[in-house]
Amino acid sequence: MNGFPIADAHQHFWDTRAQRHPWLAVEPPPAFRYGDTTRLRRPYLPADYFADARGHEVVKTVYVETEWDPRDPLGETAWVGRLRRDTGFPTVMVAQAWLDRDDAAAVLERQAAHAFVRGIRHKPRPGAMRDARWRAGYALLARFGLRFDLQAPWSELADAAELCRAYPGTPLILNHTGLPAERSAAGLAGWRAALRLLAAAPNAAIKISGIGVPGVPWSAALNRDIVLAAIEIFGVERAMFASNFPVDGLCASFDEIYRGFREIAGVFSVSEQKQLFYGNACRIYAME
């Protein structure tokens, strides 16, 4: 146990029996940074999550959209609402919306009408953050009080930094540590430089997750430099730990990941660790 509670800043649930996730049904399975995704083709609900998280005091979670059928983004939110009613989890949600669609304003308004929705994730294609139509949708987020969760490779973060400057009223949360998959010296230097560009924007924050390496056991030794660099660049007050479960279960157990986080975070004071494991997620996603 950490000695204090955990707010998991990024996790997923799904029920594959309903066949609402094309990426979990298509053959052959789509390419993925961790390799084969067929192990994810099973229902993953709160009971499954808490079985994985046993031994860790997870008290709040942020559900992030799961690439539910893009024709029905509001259907996912309704399903999460029922899950919350029946189980008490997740605490809040980052919902799906397509910022470059004609119905973006209507969908954002309806998503924001749910009291548990805190933000939107729309994974942008390369260059999309410079596209006028996409940016017009992004500009609507502030109107509805929504955050933006960004999942993009670090090579796109210069565009994200400019987006933060252009829309300072919209918090942007970088997913999965900026995807530092390339662990060569040159790759890590590029990743650090990209993080610094984004961290210069005060409305940007980072979630430390998604840092598994295919074929290599997850360990504190493997990921220490990544974790500490992300925290050093963004500051303790703008970084938060997250499981990305069940997806990161392809490279490690929940216990292995959170024990690793705890070992790495041991260089920080207890109050700083509480921020990283709990307080920042609660503040940034308004879970208090």
HUNOR-V968403 format. One record per pair of residues at least 12 apart in sequence whose ideal C-beta (glycine too) atoms are under 8 Angstrom apart, sorted by sequence separation. I is the first residue (numbers start at 1). GAP is how many residues later the second one is. If there is no record, write none. Layout:
# HUNOR-V968403
{{I & GAP} {I & GAP}}
This chain:
# HUNOR-V968403
{{49 & 12} {108 & 12} {160 & 12} {211 & 12} {265 & 12} {24 & 13} {80 & 13} {178 & 13} {23 & 14} {97 & 14} {160 & 14} {243 & 14} {122 & 15} {211 & 15} {243 & 15} {261 & 15} {24 & 16} {25 & 16} {77 & 16} {95 & 16} {178 & 16} {211 & 16} {261 & 16} {24 & 17} {63 & 17} {157 & 17} {178 & 17} {241 & 17} {77 & 18} {76 & 19} {77 & 19} {95 & 19} {208 & 19} {76 & 20} {178 & 20} {241 & 20} {93 & 21} {99 & 21} {120 & 21} {157 & 21} {73 & 22} {95 & 22} {119 & 22} {148 & 22} {150 & 22} {208 & 22} {73 & 23} {93 & 23} {94 & 23} {97 & 23} {99 & 23} {129 & 23} {147 & 23} {148 & 23} {150 & 23} {208 & 23} {73 & 24} {92 & 24} {93 & 24} {94 & 24} {95 & 24} {96 & 24} {98 & 24} {146 & 24} {147 & 24} {148 & 24} {149 & 24} {150 & 24} {151 & 24} {154 & 24} {174 & 24} {206 & 24} {241 & 24} {16 & 25} {73 & 25} {91 & 25} {92 & 25} {93 & 25} {94 & 25} {95 & 25} {96 & 25} {97 & 25} {138 & 25} {142 & 25} {147 & 25} {148 & 25} {150 & 25} {151 & 25} {153 & 25} {154 & 25} {16 & 26} {17 & 26} {63 & 26} {70 & 26} {90 & 26} {92 & 26} {94 & 26} {95 & 26} {96 & 26} {120 & 26} {124 & 26} {141 & 26} {147 & 26} {149 & 26} {153 & 26} {154 & 26} {172 & 26} {16 & 27} {63 & 27} {94 & 27} {119 & 27} {120 & 27} {121 & 27} {129 & 27} {142 & 27} {152 & 27} {206 & 27} {15 & 28} {61 & 28} {62 & 28} {65 & 28} {68 & 28} {70 & 28} {100 & 28} {118 & 28} {119 & 28} {120 & 28} {121 & 28} {123 & 28} {124 & 28} {135 & 28} {139 & 28} {142 & 28} {151 & 28} {153 & 28} {178 & 28} {206 & 28} {14 & 29} {15 & 29} {61 & 29} {62 & 29} {63 & 29} {64 & 29} {65 & 29} {67 & 29} {108 & 29} {117 & 29} {118 & 29} {119 & 29} {120 & 29} {121 & 29} {123 & 29} {130 & 29} {138 & 29} {141 & 29} {172 & 29} {177 & 29} {205 & 29} {14 & 30} {15 & 30} {61 & 30} {62 & 30} {63 & 30} {64 & 30} {65 & 30} {119 & 30} {121 & 30} {126 & 30} {129 & 30} {174 & 30} {177 & 30} {183 & 30} {204 & 30} {13 & 31} {60 & 31} {62 & 31} {63 & 31} {65 & 31} {100 & 31} {129 & 31} {135 & 31} {172 & 31} {173 & 31} {174 & 31} {176 & 31} {177 & 31} {179 & 31} {180 & 31} {208 & 31} {12 & 32} {13 & 32} {60 & 32} {62 & 32} {84 & 32} {104 & 32} {105 & 32} {108 & 32} {112 & 32} {124 & 32} {127 & 32} {138 & 32} {171 & 32} {172 & 32} {173 & 32} {174 & 32} {175 & 32} {177 & 32} {181 & 32} {206 & 32} {207 & 32} {208 & 32} {209 & 32} {236 & 32} {13 & 33} {74 & 33} {81 & 33} {100 & 33} {104 & 33} {108 & 33} {111 & 33} {112 & 33} {129 & 33} {168 & 33} {170 & 33} {171 & 33} {172 & 33} {173 & 33} {174 & 33} {176 & 33} {177 & 33} {205 & 33} {206 & 33} {207 & 33} {208 & 33} {209 & 33} {218 & 33} {73 & 34} {77 & 34} {100 & 34} {112 & 34} {129 & 34} {164 & 34} {168 & 34} {169 & 34} {171 & 34} {173 & 34} {175 & 34} {176 & 34} {177 & 34} {195 & 34} {199 & 34} {204 & 34} {205 & 34} {206 & 34} {207 & 34} {208 & 34} {209 & 34} {210 & 34} {218 & 34} {227 & 34} {81 & 35} {99 & 35} {105 & 35} {108 & 35} {109 & 35} {111 & 35} {155 & 35} {168 & 35} {175 & 35} {176 & 35} {195 & 35} {199 & 35} {205 & 35} {207 & 35} {209 & 35} {217 & 35} {240 & 35} {241 & 35} {13 & 36} {74 & 36} {80 & 36} {101 & 36} {104 & 36} {108 & 36} {154 & 36} {158 & 36} {161 & 36} {165 & 36} {199 & 36} {212 & 36} {228 & 36} {236 & 36} {240 & 36} {241 & 36} {46 & 37} {74 & 37} {77 & 37} {99 & 37} {100 & 37} {154 & 37} {157 & 37} {161 & 37} {164 & 37} {188 & 37} {192 & 37} {196 & 37} {210 & 37} {214 & 37} {219 & 37} {223 & 37} {227 & 37} {231 & 37} {239 & 37} {240 & 37} {11 & 38} {45 & 38} {73 & 38} {99 & 38} {108 & 38} {157 & 38} {160 & 38} {188 & 38} {195 & 38} {210 & 38} {212 & 38} {213 & 38} {218 & 38} {227 & 38} {237 & 38} {98 & 39} {99 & 39} {155 & 39} {158 & 39} {161 & 39} {164 & 39} {195 & 39} {199 & 39} {209 & 39} {212 & 39} {218 & 39} {220 & 39} {228 & 39} {236 & 39} {242 & 39} {47 & 40} {49 & 40} {77 & 40} {97 & 40} {154 & 40} {157 & 40} {161 & 40} {164 & 40} {212 & 40} {220 & 40} {224 & 40} {236 & 40} {240 & 40} {46 & 41} {99 & 41} {154 & 41} {157 & 41} {192 & 41} {219 & 41} {223 & 41} {239 & 41} {240 & 41} {45 & 42} {46 & 42} {218 & 42} {238 & 42} {46 & 43} {161 & 43} {220 & 43} {237 & 43} {23 & 44} {160 & 44} {220 & 44} {240 & 44} {8 & 45} {21 & 45} {22 & 45} {231 & 45} {21 & 46} {180 & 46} {238 & 46} {21 & 47} {22 & 47} {20 & 48} {21 & 48} {20 & 49} {177 & 49} {6 & 50} {8 & 50} {11 & 50} {13 & 50} {177 & 50} {6 & 51} {7 & 51} {11 & 51} {12 & 51} {5 & 52} {6 & 52} {7 & 52} {8 & 52} {10 & 52} {11 & 52} {12 & 52} {14 & 52} {20 & 52} {119 & 52} {178 & 52} {4 & 53} {5 & 53} {6 & 53} {7 & 53} {8 & 53} {9 & 53} {11 & 53} {13 & 53} {94 & 53} {177 & 53} {208 & 53} {1 & 54} {2 & 54} {5 & 54} {6 & 54} {7 & 54} {8 & 54} {10 & 54} {12 & 54} {14 & 54} {119 & 54} {121 & 54} {1 & 55} {2 & 55} {5 & 55} {7 & 55} {20 & 55} {94 & 55} {1 & 56} {20 & 56} {62 & 56} {65 & 56} {64 & 57} {20 & 59} {15 & 64} {13 & 67} {176 & 68} {208 & 68} {13 & 70} {205 & 75} {13 & 76} {13 & 77} {11 & 79} {205 & 79} {7 & 84} {64 & 85} {64 & 111} {173 & 111} {171 & 113} {147 & 137} {147 & 138} {33 & 146} {33 & 148} {10 & 165} {10 & 166} {119 & 166} {118 & 167} {118 & 168} {34 & 178} {35 & 179} {34 & 180} {35 & 180} {62 & 180} {33 & 181} {53 & 190} {53 & 192} {52 & 193} {92 & 193} {52 & 194} {92 & 194} {92 & 195} {49 & 196} {91 & 196} {10 & 197} {49 & 197} {52 & 197} {9 & 198} {48 & 198} {56 & 198} {10 & 199} {56 & 199} {9 & 200} {55 & 200} {52 & 201} {53 & 201} {44 & 202} {52 & 202} {56 & 202} {53 & 205} {40 & 206} {40 & 207} {40 & 209} {39 & 210} {40 & 210} {39 & 211} {34 & 213} {37 & 213} {34 & 214} {36 & 214} {35 & 215} {34 & 216} {34 & 217} {60 & 218} {62 & 219} {60 & 221} {60 & 222} {62 & 223} {62 & 225} {60 & 227} {9 & 231} {11 & 231} {9 & 232} {10 & 232} {11 & 232} {12 & 232} {7 & 233} {8 & 233} {9 & 233} {10 & 233} {11 & 233} {12 & 233} {8 & 234} {10 & 234} {11 & 234} {12 & 234} {6 & 235} {8 & 235} {12 & 235} {8 & 237} {6 & 252} {2 & 256} {2 & 260} {4 & 266} {3 & 267} {4 & 269} {4 & 270} {7 & 270} {2 & 271} {6 & 271} {7 & 271} {9 & 271} {5 & 272} {6 & 272} {7 & 272} {9 & 272} {4 & 273} {5 & 273} {8 & 273} {4 & 274} {7 & 274} {2 & 275} {7 & 275} {9 & 275} {9 & 276} {7 & 280}}
